Structure formats: C-alpha cells, structure tokens
Amino acid sequence: MARALGARVVLVVGREADAVRAAVGEAPDLAYAEQKERLGTGHALLQARGACGDGAGTILVLPGDQPLMSEAMLRALVERHHAAGAAATLLTAVLADATGYGRVIRESGRPVAIVEHADATPAQRRFTRSAPASTASTRARLWSALDRVTPQNKQGEYYLTDVIALLAKDGAITDALAAPDPEECLGINDRRQLAHVAAALRRRTLDRLMTEGVTVIDPAATYVDDTVEIGPDTVIYPGAVLEGATHHRRRVRGERRLPRERTASWAIASLLKPYCVLTDSVVEADAQLGPFCHLRPKSHVGPRPGSATSWSSRSRASGGAPRPAISSYIGDATVGDGVNIGAGVIIVQLRRRRQARDEDRRSGLRGQQQQRGGAHHHRRRCLRGRG
C-alpha cells in the first residue's frame, strides 16, 4: 500500500524478526530495521532513522496491525498534511469500542496530545475520538521530537504518540484527519479483535468480487482472502475456502483451499465440487474435481473433461484428462492423457534410484496394475486395488 503512494518502505521488525523477513521477502525499495529491545513505539521508529535519513520530506508511519486501511485514506492523510503545512498530521476515528486506543486531546480544534488508554483517566477514556497510530510527519520535526520522548508512563515505554504533545509545545502546527470509514482504523491486540477484523476483511473482499461479476451463493459461509483473483462468471458455493495467491478464471465452483505459504496455484474454467482441498497446485481448463478431492503441493491436473472423486494426489502432473475413481491415491507420479484409474488404486514411490519417472499412457488401472504389451513397468511404484 505504501508503494502505491510512491514511497520507499522501511519495515521495523522485532519479535520473530526472521520469520517476518522470510514472509515479506526482499525488494529494492524495501529496507529492514530491527528493534532488538521492546521499549515502545517511539523507540521502534527510532530504529528506522538510519534507513529513513535526516533530509527533507515526509514520513508516513503505519502500524502493522491494521489491515483494513485503504490507499485512498492514506493518500488523503498525506495530502491533508501537505496542505496544512503541519509538522505532524494524525489519522483519527470515532470507534464504538476504543479500548486499547489512545485518546485525542484537542484545543481550538487542533490535536495537542494523545493519551494512551493505559494512562488515560476515566474522564479521558470517555472521549470518543481515538488515534490509531497512523501519522504523516515532517522528517526533521519528527526526529527532533522523538529524541526528547521519555518513558514517563505506566508502561515505562517510549510512546510515539508523545510526539504530538512535544510538537504542540514547540508551537508547531499539528493537524488531524478524521477517517471517512472508522472501520479502516481497527487494530488487532487480541484474538477477539483478530476475528472481528478478519470478518470485516472477508466481507469487503466478497463485496468487491460480487461487484466484479463473481456469484457468491452464500457470503456468510464463504471464505476468500483478499489476495485471491477470481474472474467474472465464477460461481462460489457455500463452504468454499480460497486462500493465498489463488487465481480463478470463469466457472469455478465448489471449495478450493490453499495455505498462505504456497507460491502459485491456478484453476481455470474448472468445476471444483464441494470439499476440494488444493495446495500449491495447477488445475487447467475444464477439469472436474471432487467432491472430497485433495491435491497436495505441486500437483497439476491437465485440461479437458475428467472427474476426480474422493481421491488424493501428490506431485502429480497430468497431460490430459485423468479419471481417478473413489478412494484412489496417486503419489509423486506422472499420469498421462486418458488414464482411467479404478477405485482403491494406490501409486507410491518406494525409493528413487534414478530421476526418471514412470508414465502410464492410455492404460486403465482398475484395482490392479495393467500393462500394455509388457512394455510398461512400474519398478518403483506400488499399485494396489481394493473392491
């Protein structure tokens, strides 16, 4: 989102820093700063000073626990900051439950301080306007004020929010922008807030998809990540779970489940019936999967009509239309075009002496291995059929 504003990103990491770095990755316009001691938000921002520099310009500070913020709102915050010629501009919101948020203290309509919830008096906690910790600040003014922040509070931390009071005492202009949609300012401090924000994000995602032409039969029973791309005329049935960087192109039905750590999965013009679980897989045009189909990582189901019911597959690439029957398992195998796999068939690799893979070409597997003219052998495969 910061990149959309043309900004260079400095990400401050602390607890489980290595895991965060691995999840975010590296980029030319991204720098990391590490807060090795947890001494508060002001201290965290000071760790980024070396990466941000001391020159002219504006620094936009965003918390990492507010995923509902929109580009439009942040752009409006920066524009308000520049128009007002302010040293710092706050984003504020009136929240139904402001527990955990700092309260904005105003004089003559301008913010002059932020009192954190833990330090607020009962009267201050009744204030309805809160500050969710997003600010646009003039670089030189920000560093000067941060150098003077002290941990004189109940938590013994260096608060970033104390910068507003210091700037106001300096006679600098401080300004505020009321968020058009307070929901965008919701943060996450516990599991209850996490569930609430996740539900709001799913609702927004489904609203956007339906506006773009996707049919969602029951939004209340449909779970779609905001990273998922779905083409128009797609139909999503109740119970569907779509996660990660998933891509759908037309007429996709049923359930598709992918973990966030997967790298690329595709379903194009496919029929996915209920309770399909797909992980890091490719499903090509007109394939039919489910119900109760499980594709494990790096599976690939090829094009043209086929049906896969109640089966599991791993690292399977098909060049055409396989027809695995009920309760079959295909493990680490390449299955060719037109293969008909019977009920209960199990294909597993017992050991790997060479990198070459066995291929089944236009053959039928119904309960036991069938060979064409003795030319095809499964030396490292075990195929069993029951029933």
C-alpha positions, -999 to 999 in steps of 0.1 A, spaced: 0 0 0 29 24 8 44 16 -26 12 28 -42 20 62 -28 54 62 -44 71 56 -10 102 37 0 93 12 27 112 7 59 98 -22 79 106 -23 116 108 -59 129 111 -72 164 97 -104 178 103 -133 153 121 -110 130 135 -138 108 100 -152 102 87 -117 92 117 -112 68 110 -146 53 73 -139 48 78 -104 33 109 -111 13 134 -86 -2 129 -58 -27 149 -28 -40 126 -3 -23 124 -22 10 147 -19 40 145 -36 74 153 -21 108 153 -43 139 141 -33 173 161 -57 195 146 -43 228 109 -38 231 109 -3 245 78 11 228 65 25 195 87 57 197 118 35 203 108 13 174 106 42 150 140 55 161 155 22 149 144 32 114 162 66 115 193 53 98 173 39 69 150 69 66 177 95 68 176 131 82 169 151 50 137 169 39 105 151 32 75 134 48 75 102 68 43 82 69 41 59 99 17 30 97 11 3 123 14 -33 113 -18 -45 128 -44 -25 108 -50 -44 76 -82 -26 66 -65 7 58 -71 18 22 -48 35 -3 -74 63 -7 -75 71 31 -37 71 33 -34 93 3 -59 117 18 -38 118 50 -6 128 32 -25 154 11 -40 169 42 -6 170 59 10 189 30 -20 213 25 -19 223 62 18 227 63 18 207 95 47 192 114 25 162 121 -9 151 110 -29 124 128 -54 99 115 -83 98 139 -115 78 142 -146 76 163 -148 39 174 -177 21 191 -152 4 213 -120 24 218 -104 0 243 -67 0 238 -65 31 216 -51 65 225 -75 93 231 -70 126 212 -69 158 233 -78 189 214 -75 227 219 -92 251 195 -100 222 172 -64 210 168 -48 180 185 -23 189 212 -18 155 228 -26 118 227 -32 99 259 -27 62 257 -55 41 271 -34 27 299 -25 62 311 -59 79 305 -82 90 333 -118 77 335 -129 110 320 -104 108 291 -114 72 284 -149 85 277 -136 106 248 -150 92 216 -122 102 192 -92 79 191 -58 79 174 -50 46 157 -12 54 154 -11 64 117 7 98 112 23 118 85 52 139 98 78 163 85 111 143 88 132 169 107 104 177 132 97 141 138 133 131 147 137 162 169 106 154 189 115 116 192 149 125 206 130 141 235 105 114 243 108 99 277 93 67 292 74 85 319 42 65 318 26 34 334 42 10 309 77 25 311 78 28 273 88 54 247 55 64 231 54 76 195 22 94 204 41 117 228 55 134 197 22 153 192 24 170 227 61 179 222 54 195 188 24 214 202 46 228 230 71 238 204 44 259 187 44 237 156 12 231 136 -4 198 144 -34 186 124 -58 157 121 -78 139 95 -110 120 105 -111 87 88 -141 85 64 -147 49 74 -137 42 111 -136 5 103 -104 11 84 -87 21 116 -94 -11 135 -63 -27 150 -55 -61 164 -45 -65 201 -61 -99 209 -78 -129 193 -112 -113 196 -101 -83 176 -83 -105 151 -116 -124 144 -135 -92 141 -111 -76 116 -108 -108 96 -146 -110 92 -146 -74 80 -119 -80 55 -137 -111 41 -169 -91 38 -152 -63 19 -134 -89 -4 -167 -106 -12 -185 -73 -19 -157 -64 -44 -158 -98 -61 -196 -97 -65 -194 -62 -79 -169 -75 -105 -193 -103 -116 -185 -132 -93 -215 -151 -80 -213 -159 -43 -242 -181 -33 -239 -175 5 -214 -148 15 -218 -157 52 -205 -192 45 -178 -183 20 -141 -175 30 -120 -157 4 -86 -140 10 -81 -105 -3 -51 -119 -23 -74 -142 -44 -81 -133 -80 -114 -146 -95 -126 -139 -130 -163 -129 -138 -189 -156 -141 -173 -177 -115 -197 -194 -91 -186 -200 -55 -207 -223 -34 -211 -223 4 -183 -237 24 -156 -226 -1 -122 -215 13 -99 -197 -11 -66 -186 4 -32 -173 -7 -24 -160 -42 -51 -181 -59 -63 -173 -94 -96 -184 -109 -109 -179 -144 -146 -185 -151 -170 -212 -140 -151 -223 -109 -173 -240 -84 -170 -256 -50 -142 -254 -25 -106 -246 -31 -83 -243 -1 -47 -232 -3 -23 -222 25 -6 -188 26 29 -203 22 21 -217 -12 37 -199 -42 13 -203 -71 -20 -221 -77 -44 -218 -106 -78 -231 -115 -90 -221 -150 -126 -228 -162 -128 -258 -138 -155 -274 -119 -145 -278 -83 -172 -296 -64 -176 -293 -26 -148 -301 -2 -119 -300 -26 -86 -291 -9 -59 -278 -33 -24 -268 -22 2 -252 -45 -14 -268 -75 -24 -261 -111 -59 -271 -124 -63 -265 -161 -94 -258 -182 -125 -280 -179 -111 -303 -153 -136 -316 -127 -125 -323 -91 -145 -335 -61 -163 -339 -40 -137 -347 -14 -106 -342 -36 -72 -334 -22 -44 -321 -43 -11 -318 -24 17 -294 -32 29 -292 -68 1 -312 -82 -10 -305 -118 -43 -315 -133 -44 -312 -171 -71 -299 -194 -103 -314 -209 -132 -331 -190 -123 -355 -164 -136 -364 -130 -117 -369 -97 -139 -380 -68 -127 -388 -33 -90 -390 -41 -57 -377 -30 -27 -368 -52 8 -355 -46 32 -340 -72 11 -353 -100 12 -338 -135 -14 -350 -160 -12 -342 -196 -49 -347 -202 -80 -359 -186 -73 -385 -158 -102 -402 -143 -92 -413 -107 -121 -431 -91 -132 -431 -55 -106 -436 -27 -76 -437 -50 -42 -422 -42 -16 -410 -67 18 -401 -51 47 -385 -69 38 -398 -103 32 -385 -138 -1 -398 -153 -6 -394 -190 -36 -384 -211 -68 -405 -208 -57 -428 -180 -86 -444 -161 -77 -451 -125 -100 -475 -107 -113 -475 -71 -88 -481 -44 -57 -478 -66 -26 -466 -47 5 -453 -65 35 -445 -43 72 -442 -49 91 -466 -26 126 -454 -34 143 -433 -60 174 -447 -78 170 -425 -109 153 -392 -116 132 -406 -144 95 -411 -137 73 -439 -149 44 -429 -172 11 -445 -177 0 -439 -213 -36 -446 -223 -38 -475 -199 -65 -485 -174 -58 -492 -138 -88 -509 -122 -79 -525 -89 -46 -538 -101 -17 -528 -125 -25 -534 -162 3 -533 -187 2 -529 -225 22 -555 -244 46 -558 -215 64 -526 -225 54 -505 -195 67 -513 -160 63 -497 -125 96 -507 -110 94 -482 -82 56 -480 -78 32 -500 -57 -3 -502 -72 -30 -519 -52 -67 -521 -58 -95 -530 -34 -131 -536 -41 
